[in-house]
């Protein structure tokens, strides 16, 4: 039996994302509805702030907050790859089912495939947010 998307999947959200101290993680799609506790937990693990969309450094991972109506998901996924280190994950954070802005898993799957990525896993990260881990097809 697979774990419910509404049940926390690990003792901390940062553990579920598998980021570690010293990594550089770029954030896309920040808005006033993001889960600030989740952001703080990620930054605590990293030991530094998340980099914004304008970052030009090679990064060890990406978190992308995405809601239905934010635009073209495939284009946004491709944009995250610009400075992403080979093998680094892209986490697409979307509102859970029943919440405003929910994105259907099939839409994430389709966009990922078109962007040259594949869905690896989906986990509950916060009360209102689910994370979908994407990896390049070459991994």
N, C-alpha and C positions, 0 to 999 in steps of 0.2 A: 504494500500500500504506500502511495506517495504522500509526503507531508502536505497538509492543507496550505494554500497560499495565504490564509488568514492567520496561521500559527507562526510565531517567530521561529526561524530556522536555525538560529544559533544564539549563544548567550549575548552577543552584541552584533549590531549591524555591520560594524567594521570587520568582524571576523568572517561574516558571510561573504563580504566583498574580497577578502583575502589580501587587502593592502597591508603593507608593513612600514615601519618607521624608516624615514629617509626617502621614500618614493615621492615622485612628483606626479600629482593627479590633476588633470584638467577637468573643469566643470563647464558644461554647456546647459543652457535653458534655465538658468537661475531666475526665479521670480518670487513674488511675495507669498506664494503658496507652498514653497518647498518645506520639507521637514527640517527645521533648524537643529533639532536634537540629533538627527541622523548626520547632518553636515558636521556638527561639533564632534560627534563620535569618530567620524572619518578623519577630521583634522587632528584629533587627539592621537590617533594611531600613527598618522603620518609625521606628527611633530611639527607640522607647518600648515599654512593655509592652502586651500585648493587654489589652483591657477585658474584664471578666467579664460574666456573664449579667445582672447587676443594673445595668449601665450605662444611664443615661437620656439620654445625649448622642446626637445624630444621628451615625451612624457611616458611614465610607467603604467598609466591607466587613464580611463576617462569615465566620468559619470555624466550622463545626459538626462536631465529632467525633461520629460516629454508628455504633452497632453494632446488629446484629440483637438484639432483646430489650430495646432501650433505651426502648421505648414506641411511641407513635403518631408516625411520621415526618412525616405531613402536619401535625399539630398543632405539632410542633417547627419545621417550616419556616415556618409562619405566625408563630410566636413570634419568629423572627429578623427579621421584617419591621417590627416595632414601631418601631425607631429607625433603620432603614436609609435612607440618603439615596436619592433617586430615581436609578435607573440603577446603583446600587452592586451588586457581585456578592455572592452567597452561595455559599460553597464548602462542600460536604458532603464530609467526609473519612471514608472507610469502610475497614475492613480489606480487603485484597486477597483475591481468590478463594483458597480453601484455608486461609485464616486464620480463627481463632475470631472470630465476630461479623460475618463477611462479609454484606453486604447486596447482593442481586441488583440489577443495573442497572435491570431492569424495575420494581422496587419504588420506586427513586428517581424514575424517569420518571413513574410513576403518581402518587406523592405530590406531586411538583413540579407536575404539571398541576392537581391538585385544589387546591393552595395558590396557584394563579395564577402559577406560575413555569414556566420552560421550561429544559430541559437544553441547555447551550451546548457543553460539551466535557468530556472526562475525561482526566486525566493521572496518571501515576505520580509521587508526591511523596516517598515514602520506601520503605524496604525492605518495610514491611508495610501502607502506607497509599496509597490512591488518592483523588484529589480530583475531584469533579464540580462544575463551575461552573454555577450557576443564575442566570438573569436574569428580571426581571419581563416579563410578556407585552407590556407597553407599550414596551419598549426595542427 
